[in-house]
Amino acid sequence: MQLNAKANIIKKNHLKIIKVVDGDGIIVENIFNNQEFEIRFLGIDAPELKPCRKLTQDERETHLAAQFLMELGRKSLKYLLEIAPPNTKVSILIETENEIDLYGRTLAYVFLEDGSCLNEIMIQEGFAKPYSRYFCNELSKYQMLNLNAKNEQKGLFAFSKNW
């Protein structure tokens, strides 16, 4: 991920994943003070794992059954667990205009020790889609990566073009 030097960002290092919540969320811990907080990956959206208002909305928008969408959600979660299991060390970047979502989760780009961005990987491999509810500087890039994944039928696109 190329950083925009003009963007206002906050960087946090020395974190490790405590729990992978779903395909677009994790709980991390600061390894120095043991403070835990939940991260929602900025700019991406993965299918839901359980019935909720968002699942109903996704059902309407995709014309896919909730049970099928939840199965896709489990596949997304499984993939994220494979590439970033608990105890994986990560760093995050937060855009200062979009620090927290409606549920109090930190909105962030999550980076592995090798510098790769989990947000980007999840879209590039077809296990998440761009999410524009909260603006992010990487949205147009994520839209292109999503189009490529869809055309190549990667990840969840192997099961449905509509999700």
Helices and strands as residue ranges (DSSP letters): E 9-22, E 25-30, E 36-41, E 44-45, H 53-62, H 66-83, E 89-95, E 106-112, H 118-124, E 129-130, H 139-151, G 155-158
